[in-house]
Amino acid sequence: MASWEKGKFKTQGEKKAALVALRKVRGKDVKKMLAEKDKGGVLAKSEANIFAEVGADLSQVSILARREIEARILMPVLNAFIKEHGKDQTVKLVDPVIQELAREGGVQLAKALGGNTIAHFAKGLSLWTREDALRLDVMEQTEKTFAFNVTRCRYAEMYKELGVQEYGSLLSCGRDAALIVGFNPKIKFTRTQTIMSGAPYCDFRYELMG
């Protein structure tokens, strides 16, 4: 049994029944499933809703814990679709959903912080670094530029521990570009490597254009 499955179902029969049901879900229902997850509970809230509710008090939410919960919920769904449609088709189907949630999250993050400048974004990073989730080495921060390296990523460590490291970029790293588009489309984001993909550090670079 993969580590992400532990504790998900009370019995093997219950787990099997759930996976059988998931395999019957049509592709057009995936977006709704991923966006809502646990309808009526905290897991159903997209990042847009989370940021809107948090407001100025960003310390209320641990993104690291949220990513782990999402991974534990999504991996059975993703694996069911992979068995049915293959990995490439599943990623092609799921990635736009995650991107849109990230973009919406960026919009709401700017509202929660009261602005969308480089300085506002730097402040907002505290949401991702909580619980020592990221260790940053800031190279430069001005009104128009923000450059830092991530020297430790507990997100990558968490996905590896769950046995789903190959999907870490899809579930986490891949959100970053869409997030900044929602936050401020005039900020250019570049990154050439990540710890998730095996590099010794992640190089985040942001530049306000125009």
N, C-alpha and C positions, 0 to 999 in steps of 0.2 A: 504493500500500500504506500503510495506517495505521501510525503509528509503533509502536503496541503489538504489531503483527504481526511486526515485524522481528526476525529471529533465532529465531522460534518453530519454523519448519520448514525443513528442508534444501532442499526443492524446492517449486515451486508445486503439483506433483501431489500431494505429501504433504500440503500444506495443504488442498487441495481435498478429498482423501479424508477428512481429519479432520473437516472441516466437514460433509460429507455424512453421516458417521457420527453427528455430534452432533445433526443435525436429526432423526434417527430415534429419539433418546432420548425416552422417555415422560416426561410432566410429573412423575409420582410419583417419578422417579429423580433429579430435580434436587437435592433436599435432600442426598441421599447424595453426589452429585457435588461440590456446593459445600462440604460439610463435610469431605470427605476429600481432594479435589483430587489430591494426589500421594501415593496410599496407600503407606505404609511410609517416606516421607521427611518432612523437616521441614515441608513445605508441607501435609501432611495434618493437622497438629496444629491444633486449634482454639485460640482465645485462652485458653480454659480450661486446656488442656494446657500452653500456653506459659507462662502465669503460674505454674502449679503447679510446673513444672520450674525456672523462674527463681528461685523462692523469694525470699529477701531481696535477692539481687543483681540488681536491676532493670537494671543497665547492660549486661547480656549481650545484650539484644534491641533491635534498632532497629525500631520500629513503622513508621517511614517506609519502610524497605527492604521490610518485610513487605507493606505496602499496595501498593507498586509491583509486587512479584512477584504478589500476588493479582490486581491489575488486569490484568496481562499474561496470566494464566491464565484469568480469568473473562470478559474481554471477548469472546473468540471464542465462548465458550459462550453468553453473553448475546445476542450478535448473531445466533447461529444460532436461538435461541428467538424473538427479536424478528421475524426473517424468517418464522418459522412461525406465531407466535401474536400478534404485535403488541407494541409497547412496553408499553402499559398492563397487559396480561395477564402479561407477563414480570416486570415490576416487582412486581406483586401476588403472583406466585409466589415470587420470590426474596427480597423484603424480610423476610418472617417468619423465613426461615432465617438471614439476617444478624443480625436482632434477637435471636434465640435464642442465637447464638454470642456476641454481645456481652453478653447477660445472664449467661451461663455464665462469661464472662471476668471480669465484675465480681465474681462469687462467689469465683473463684479469686484474683483480685487482693487481695481483703480477707484471704484466708487467707495469701497470700504476704507481705503487709505486717504481719500479726499483729494486725489490727484493722480496723474499718470506720468510724472517726471522720472528721471533716472533716480533721483533721491528717494522718491516715493517707492520705487521698485526695490531699491536697496533695503529700505526699511521692511518691506513686505517679505523679504527673504527669511526673516525670523520665523515665519510660519513653516518653512521647509527645514530649517536647521534645528528646530526644537528637539529635545532628547538627544542632542549630539548626533542628529541624523546626517548632517553634512559638516565637514570641517573645511573652512574656506581660507585661502591665502589670497587676500585682496592685493592685486597688482596696481590698480589705478581706479580712482573714482573722482570724476569731475561732473560738471553740469551736463556734459554731453557724452561722457564715456564711463563705462563701468566694466572692469576686467578683473576676473578672479579665477583661481584654480580650485577645484575641489580635490582635496588630498585624501579624504576618507568619505565613503558613501555607504551608509548603513542601509540604504534602499537596495543597493546591489548585494550587500551581505544578506539581507532578508530574503530576496528572491533566490539567492543561491541556497540558503538554508531550507527554503521550501521546495527546492528541486525544480524551479521554473526559471532559472537564470536566462535561458534563451528567449524568454518572453518579457524580460525586464525592460528592454528598450521600447517595446510596444506599449506596455502598461504604464511606464513611468517616464523614461528619458524622452520618448517621442512626443510628449505633451509640451515640452518647453518652448518650441518655436511657435506653436499655435497660441500658447498662453500669452506670449509677448505681443502677438498680433492683436489679441483682444485687449490687452492692457494699453498698448499705444502702438498703432501701426507704423508710426514714424521711427520707432526704435528698431534698428537692425540687429539681429541676433546671429552670431556665428559660433560654431563649436566644431572642432576637428576630431575630437576623441573623447571617449568616456571610460570610466572605470568599469562600467557595466559590460563594455565590449572588450575588456582586457587591458586597457591602457593604464599606466601608473597614476594618472590623474585626469580630471575633466577640465577642459579649458573653455570657460564661459566668457564671451565678449559681447558687450552691448554698446551700441553707438546711436545717438540721436541724430537723425538725418535732417537736412534742411535748416 
